């Protein structure tokens, strides 16, 4: 699985908003500077997040962006889907829409299992979890395993 730059930037921007005071919207410039994200690229990402109902925007002197709801109600999966679409696809196709034959038949349940695990992890971690540094126990357990950090090609 590959996390796109767009998804990484979107999650980082959402985390910056989650860490901000609720009554203090952040400008695109402030988010871009704090997270090292190209401003023009960030504008498109914030528009996607707004269209999906994850952030609100306000124009004017005191304008900017803020989360549309509480940070503990927005998952990393929500943010990733908003900018990249489905969490797991094979050649742009969702696993349930695939069909294999012969020796490749068992690939379909493998892709479904992968999707289920990605959903479980990214859907089970909220912006508030990441901002607080308190990840769910299951995620921490996976990061504690040496295999999680091993470099492989």
C-alpha positions in Angstrom: 0.0 0.0 0.0 1.2 3.5 -0.8 0.2 6.7 1.0 0.1 9.5 -1.6 1.7 12.9 -0.9 -1.9 14.3 -1.2 -3.2 12.0 1.6 -0.1 12.7 3.8 -0.5 16.4 3.4 -4.3 16.2 4.0 -3.8 14.3 7.3 -1.1 16.7 8.4 -3.3 19.7 7.6 -6.2 18.1 9.5 -4.0 17.4 12.5 -2.9 21.1 12.5 -6.5 22.1 12.5 -7.3 19.6 15.3 -4.5 21.0 17.4 -5.7 24.6 17.0 -8.2 26.3 19.3 -11.8 25.7 18.2 -12.6 29.4 17.9 -9.3 30.2 16.0 -9.5 29.3 12.3 -6.2 28.8 10.6 -5.3 30.3 7.2 -3.9 28.3 4.4 -0.6 30.1 4.8 -0.4 29.2 8.5 -1.1 25.5 7.9 1.3 25.4 4.9 4.1 27.0 6.9 3.6 24.9 10.0 3.6 21.6 8.0 5.9 22.4 5.1 3.2 21.9 2.5 3.2 23.8 -0.8 0.4 26.4 -0.4 -1.2 25.9 -3.8 -1.3 22.2 -3.3 -2.8 22.7 0.1 -5.6 24.9 -1.2 -6.9 22.0 -3.4 -6.7 19.6 -0.4 -8.6 21.9 1.9 -11.3 22.4 -0.8 -11.6 18.6 -1.0 -11.9 18.3 2.8 -14.5 21.1 2.8 -16.5 19.4 0.1 -16.5 16.2 2.1 -17.7 18.1 5.2 -14.6 17.6 7.3 -13.6 21.2 7.5 -15.4 24.6 7.4 -14.0 27.7 5.8 -14.7 31.4 6.5 -13.6 34.3 4.5 -12.5 37.7 5.7 -10.1 39.2 8.2 -10.7 36.5 10.8 -11.2 33.8 8.3 -9.6 30.5 7.7 -10.3 26.8 8.2 -11.4 24.8 11.1 -12.6 21.2 11.6 -16.3 20.7 10.9 -16.7 18.5 14.0 -14.8 17.3 17.0 -11.3 15.8 16.3 -12.3 12.6 18.1 -15.0 12.1 15.5 -12.8 12.3 12.4 -10.7 9.3 11.5 -7.5 9.2 9.5 -9.5 7.1 7.1 -12.1 9.9 6.7 -9.4 12.4 5.7 -7.6 9.9 3.4 -10.8 9.0 1.6 -11.7 12.6 1.1 -8.7 13.3 -1.0 -7.8 10.0 -2.5 -11.0 8.0 -2.6 -11.1 4.3 -1.5 -8.4 3.2 0.9 -7.6 0.1 -1.1 -8.0 -0.5 -4.7 -6.3 -2.7 -7.3 -5.6 -0.9 -10.5 -8.3 1.6 -9.5 -10.9 -1.0 -8.9 -12.4 -1.8 -5.4 -11.7 -5.3 -4.4 -15.3 -6.5 -4.3 -15.6 -5.6 -8.0 -12.7 -7.8 -9.0 -12.8 -11.3 -10.3 -9.9 -13.8 -10.7 -9.7 -17.3 -12.0 -7.3 -20.3 -11.9 -4.3 -20.0 -9.6 -5.2 -16.3 -8.9 -8.6 -17.1 -7.4 -7.3 -16.7 -3.8 -6.1 -13.1 -4.6 -9.6 -11.7 -4.1 -9.9 -12.7 -0.4 -6.3 -11.5 0.1 -7.2 -8.0 -1.2 -10.4 -8.0 0.9 -8.4 -8.9 4.0 -5.9 -6.1 3.2 -8.7 -3.6 2.9 -10.3 -4.8 6.1 -7.1 -4.3 8.0 -6.4 -0.9 6.5 -9.9 0.2 7.4 -9.5 -1.2 10.9 -6.3 0.7 11.5 -7.0 4.0 9.7 -10.6 4.0 10.7 -9.8 3.3 14.3 -7.4 6.2 14.8 -8.9 9.7 15.2 -7.3 13.1 14.7 -7.5 13.5 18.4 -5.6 10.3 19.0 -2.7 11.4 16.9 -2.7 15.0 18.3 -2.7 13.7 21.8 0.0 11.1 21.0 -2.2 8.4 22.5 -2.7 5.9 19.7 -5.0 2.9 20.2 -3.5 -0.1 21.8 -3.7 -2.2 18.7 -1.7 0.3 16.7 0.9 0.7 19.4 1.3 -3.1 19.5 2.0 -3.2 15.8 4.6 -0.4 16.1 6.3 -2.2 19.0 6.9 -5.3 16.8 10.4 -5.1 15.2 9.0 -6.3 11.9 7.0 -3.1 11.7 10.2 -1.1 11.4 12.3 -3.5 9.3 13.2 -2.2 5.8 12.1 -4.4 2.9 11.7 -3.8 -0.7 
